[in-house]
Amino acid sequence: MLAPRELAKYLAYKGSITVNGVSLTVNRVSDTAEGCEFSINLIPHTVQNTALHALAVGAAVNLEIDLIARYVERMLSSAGVAGAGSS
């Protein structure tokens, strides 16, 4: 799969990504000029019991990044700001 370049920083080997509402494990990540290429493994049970069975090769999908990655980014981006998030 190819994710937009702006999502690349959130994708990591053995991290999570949600594809069309199904949370999956990332098994390979490679940054390219076009974006971030990643792979996932699907077991037959997951394919049969989710909306993923209806996907065709090359179909557009909704990607949601890992929640923990978003928390880490938030913590790192505000680490240098005194009193960030306090009232």
Secondary structure, 3 states (H helix, E strand, C coil): CEECHHHHHHCCCCCEEEECCEEEEEEEEEECCCCEEEEECCCHHHHHCCHHHHCCCCCCCCEEECHHHHHHHHHHHHCCCCCCCCC
